[in-house]
């Protein structure tokens, strides 16, 4: 699409959104490939022209509470949903269904959706997930807080000891770039084996099919759809999607992200980045590896010939990409990578156990031009802990964790204790050393889907960058932080 056509399409998208936001929010099918977000325009592309199949499965009401996949996976929100979207809905919208859209478990089987009961949805775009500690686990629950004052508290016998986990729905786009399904990997029932040109996709498709069925039976409270055309249509539709920011409009200026040598937007992601992906590509724990993870804005980086003639926003994006790629710092005590013996969650089997590692952002965000991990690597950087700490052991207070429950867990063998807001992978494996571990998400389309991290604890990308800057004592200046934020907004 040439520049003039791109601008006309964007104006159409902006006009449509500004005229009738609630109507678009409720749409039961994909709309325009361009959508307005808080910082510009988001683009989605589809390998099958957004065909939802004969059943319209992704947008069909397959359950009993009025929900569809599109209830929590909204095109304009990078195929998840945001607090702003939730606040635009009617107070009895299916999003607020008490099965998991309310702060507390329902008190009766006929309790109706009500936004008055859904502060976590409205403020953080979090869904309540309930999981119990596995019977075979090598740890136990010592205590739990109940910040919402639920009549049925977390961990109580009335709900079979289930804990409340408040998590962001992950985007249902860019799925061929996945190495694990769900924050805790619980839908990675078959190990993902995707290779270049989208070869060997069978395990991924199996996992996504099971996820579609689980979402229908659990979140939509419907009958199983295993083996049905609707299940196939859901997987086909969502695996055809690619989504990325295509226009950035910060406080001053404008940047077309697929213009002047840049390769932002969904089309390059779909046609070049995704076909090049394979499980294990650019793995920092198994060389060859390069920390130059992002190259989509290499023409805008300070070392390029074009840089002096670019606008302020393009230059900021280029500087931010260079900061992401080139800045190194000390990574201390990240269970899953290099936990230390003084950490109750120490695992001597970690790849770099007990060793500080000098690395860059690519240590955890290594998938080229996507930013997730190219292998399944659940880690704990502190976001799931009741009190995140920095490299030097000081408290990191940048995140908003005040409304989350706190679980005190005890090691059955050693008696050691930890406090977390989410036990993460450990509720699937039952393994003490998996406590607090989650996967890193794909970074494309970030601007459209605030807040950030699995628990919505970072209200914006400035908070995300500030968290990392403190956590690893990176030493970024205010200007460098601003440039890095601008780059992340352009993904």
N, C-alpha and C positions, 0 to 999 in steps of 0.2 A: 504494500500500500504506500503510495507516494505521500509527501508531506501534506499537500493540500487535502487529499482524501482523509488522511489521518486526523487532521484538525477538524474537518467537517464531522467526521464520525464521533470525535470527542465532544463536540458541541451538542450533537444529538443526544449522546449519552448523558451529558451534564443536564441538558434540558429535561430529559425524561425523568431523571432521578429527582431533580429539584421540584418538578411539578407534582410527582406522586410517589414519594418515598414509601409510605405504608403499603400502597398497592403493589409495588415491586417487591417489597419485603415478603408479601404473602403469595407471590406468583408461584404457580405449581408447574413450573417448567423453566428451562434456561432462557434468559432474556438476551440482551445485547452482549456481544463479546467484549464490550468496553463498559466499565462501571466506575462511577465516581466513588472515591474513597476520601479519607480525611486529608490526604496529601497529594491528590492528583487523580490519575486514572489507572485502574487495574485492567489488565487484559487477560482473557481466557481464550484458548484455542482448543479445538477438538479434532481428533483424527477421523471422526465420523460425522462431522457437522452437527454435533450436539444431539445426535439421535438417541432418544431414550427408550427405543424398542417398542414392540407391540403392546407391552403392558404399562409403558410409562413408569417403569418400576421405581426409579429414584424419586419420582415426585408423586407416586401413587400412595393412597392411604391403605396400607397393608395390615394395620393393627386395629386396635379398639379405642385408642385415645385421641384420634385425630392427627397424629403425627405422621410425617413422611421423612425420608432421608433429608429432604430440603428444609425441614424445620430447624435442624441444627447445622446444616451445611449450606450456607447461603452464598450464592455466586458473588455478590458485591462485597462480601466479607472474606474473600479468598477461600470460599467453600468451607468456612466454619461460621461462627457468629460472634458478634461483639455486644458489649453492654448497650451501646447506642441502638443497635438493631432491636435488642430485647425491649428497650424502653419505648420504642415506637409501636409495639404490638398492643392489641387489646388485652385487658387484665385477665381474661380467661383463655388466652391463646394456648394451644396445645404445648408450646414450649415449656409452660409452667406446670405441666402435668406432674402430680405429686410422686409418681413412680421414681423420678430422679431430678425433677425440675424445682422441687421445693427444698428449703433448707433442712427440713426434718422428714423422716419417714411419715407416710400418711397415717392418720389415726383411725381411718375406716376405709373399707373397700370402695365406697362411693364418694370419697372426697374429690371435689372438683378442682381444676386448675385455678390458681389465683396468684397473680403477681405479688400480692401482699405477703405471701409465704415464701417468696423466691428472691431474697436479697442477694444471694450469691450469684444468681443468674444476672440480676440487674446491675450489680456493681462490678463483677469480675468475669461474667460469661462462663461460669463454672457449673458443671453438672455434678450431681451427687452420685458417686459410685460406691456401692457397698460390697466389700469383700471381707471374708473371715480369714484369720490366720490358719493355714493348713494344719490338719491334725498331726501331720508328721513333722512339723516345723521344729527347729532346734532353738526356738525362742518363744516367750510367752508375753502376754499383755499384762503389765503391772498396774497401769492406770490410764484413764483417758479423760480429757476435759471435754466440755460440752458447751462451747461458746454461744451457740444459738438457743440454749436452754430447751433442747428437744425433750418432749415427754417420753420418747423412747430413745435413750442415750446410746451413743456408739459403744460397741462391745458388749451390749446387754444380752442376756439370754432370750429376751423377747424377739430378737432378730438374729438368733443363732450366733451371737458373738461377732456380728459383722461390724467392721469399722467404716466410718464415713470418709471417703476420699473425694475431694473436690478438684475436678480436673477439667481443662479446656478440651472440647472436642477437636481432634486434629483435622486439618484440611483434607477433604476428599478429592484432592487433585495432585498432580505430579507423582502419582503412585508408583510409576515404573522406576522411580528413583529410591524406593524404600529398601532398607535392609532389615527392618523389623516392623511388625504391625502392632500398633497401640503403644502408649507411653511405657507400659511395663512389659511389652512384648507378648502379652497373653494370647494374642491372635496369631502369633508366629507358630502355628501348629506344625507346619512343614518349613524347614529351613530354607530361606529364600536364596535362589541360585541364579537370578537374572544375569544374563551376559549381554555383550554388545549387540546392538540392533534388536533389542528386546527378545533375544533368544533365551531358551530355558525358563520361560515364565510360569510353568505349571505350579510350582509351590506357592508363588506369590498369588496367583489366581485362586488357588485353593484356599489360602488364608483369607483373601478378601471376600470370597464367597461365604466362608464361615462367619466372617465379621458381619456381612450383610444379613445373614440369618439371625445372628445373635442380636443385632440392633433391632430387627423386627420383633423378635420374641421378648426382648428385655425393654428397650426404650419405647417401642411402639405398642408393647403388650399384645402382640398378635400371635397367630399360629405360625409354626415353622414354615419356611419357604424353601427348604432343601430340595434341590432337584427341579424347581419350578422355573418357568420362563422369566418370571419376575426377578428371581435371584440372578440369573444370567444377564438380564437387561441392566440391573444395577451395576454389576461388575464391569460390563462392557462400556457403559456410559462413563463411569468414573475413571476407568483406566485410560480412556481416550482424552482426558482433560490435561491441559497444561496451563499454568497460571503464573503471572508475574506482573510487576509494576511496569507500565509503559510510558507514562508521563508523570513527572514529579513537579509539583507546584508548591514549594515551601513558602516561607514568609515573603521572600523577594525572588523574582525571576521564574523561569520555567525551563524544564529540560525534557526534550523528547528523547527517550532512552534507547531508541533504535535508530538513531540519526547521528550524523557526523562521526561515523566510525564506531559507534557504540552498538552493543548487541543485547540490550535489555529487551523486555517484552516477552510475550508468550511464544511467539513464532520461532525464534531462535532456540528457545528452551525446548520446544517440541521437536524441531527438525534437526538440531545439532547436538544439544546437550544431552537429552534423554537417550538418543540412539548410541551415544558414546559411553553410557554408563554400564559398568559391570560390577558385580559384587567383589569387593576387595580392591577396587581401583584406588590408586594413590593412598594406600594404607600406611599411616605413619609408623605402625608397629611391625610392618613387614615391607621393607624397602623393595623397589625404588619409591621414593616419596618426595614431593616438592611442596613447600609451604605456599607456593603461588597457586592458591586454590581458585581464585576468581580472576578471570581474564576478560570478562565481558566489557569492561571499561578500560582496557589497557590503552586504548587510543586517547584516553582522557587523563592518564596518570602523568605526574610531573615530568617523567623522563621522556615522554612522547614529543615528537616534533609539533603536533597539533596543539599541545597544552597552552602555549602563550596566547593563542587566538581564540580560546574558548571563553564562554561566559562563566560567571562566578559559580553557578550551580554545577555546571559540568566539571569545573576545576575541583570543587569540593568533593564531588563524587569520585573523581580520579584519585585525589589525595586519600580519601577514605579507603578505597580499594587497596592502595599501596600500603596503608597502615595495617589493614587486615592481613595482607600477605607477608609483610616484611618485619613487623614488630615482634620481638621475642621477649620472653619474661620467664620467671621461675614458676613452674607448676608444682605446688607442694600439697601432698596428701589429698589426692583424688581417688577414693576407692573405685576400683575397676581399672585404674591405670597405675597409680603409685602410692597406695595407702602406706602409712608409716606405723611402726610398732606401737607408738603411743596412742594410736587411734583405736577405740574399742572395736571398730569395724575392719581392722587390719587383716589383709589377706596376703600371705606370703606368695600366693600364686599369681598376684597381679603382675602384668608384664614388666613393670619397673618398680616392683615392691621395695619400699624403704628408700628410694632414691628421689631426690629432687631432679626435675627434668627442665631443661631450658628449651622452650618450644614457643610456637606461635598459635594463633587462632586455629590453624589447620590441624593441630593435634586432635581436636574434637570435632572440627568442622571440615573434614578433608575431602568430601565428595566434590569433584570439580564443578564449579559454577552452580552448585546446589546447596552445599553447606551442611548437610547432615553427615553422619558417619557411613562409610561405604560398606562396613561390616556391622553385624550386630554387636554393639559395645555399650551395654548399660553402665552408667557411671553415676557417681554422687559428688557433685561439685558444691553441695551445701544447701541447695534450694529447698530440699525436702526436710532439712533439719529444723527443729524448733528454734534454734539460734545458729544461723550460718556464721562461720568464722573465716577470717582471712588467713593468708600464709603465716602470719606471725601469731596467730591464735586470738587476735582481737575480734570483737564482735562486729559483724557486718550488718548494719541496720538499714540498708537501702531498700529492702523489700517490704511489702505490706503483707504480713502474715497474721495480723491480729485476729482475723475472723475464722482462722482455721483451727480445728481441734489439734490437741497435742497428745501423742501416744508415747507412753513410757514403756519400752520393751526391754525384756531381761533375757540374757543368754542363758539357756538351760544348763549349760555345762560350767561356765566360768562365773556366772552371776553378774557379769558386766551389764550396764544399762546404757541405753541411749534414748533421746527424746526426739521424735520426728513428727512432722505434720502429715507425712505420707510414707508408709513403709516401702512403697515402690515395688520393685521386682520381687522382693522377699515374700509378698503375699501370694506370689505364683510359685516360686521355687521352694519356699519354706526355709530358706538358707539365711542364717544370721548375717553373713557377709554380703548379702544382696540388699540389705536394708537401705532404703533411701535411693536406690539406683533407678534411673529412668534413661530413656534414649534421648538424643538430641534431635529436634525436628528439622525438616527441610526449611531453608531460610528464604525461599522465594515467596514473593507476595506479602512480605512482613507488614508493609505500611497499612494494609487493609484489615489487619486482624489483631490490633491491640485489644487487651493487654497481653503480656508475654510471660513465658515460662509455663510449665504444665499447670500451675496453680493460679495464674493471672496476677502474680505478686508484683510484677513490674508494669506500671501503668502505661509507660511509653518506652521508646527505644533509648532515650537519654538515661532512663533508670537502668535499663539493661547494661548499657556501656559503663555506667557508673558502678554497678555491681561488680562487673568483671575487673574494672580498673582498681577497685579496692581489694577484691578477693585475691588477686594475684599480684598486687602491688606493681602494676604495669608502669605507672608513672606517666600516663598520657596527660598532655596539657589540655586546658579547656578548648583550644582550637582543634587539637587532634581529636578530642572526644566529639566535637561538633561535626568534624569531617567524617568520622566513622559512622555517626548516626545518619548523616546524609546518604552515605553509601548504602547502609542497610535499608534505608527508606526506598532506595532505587532498585532494590532487588525484586 
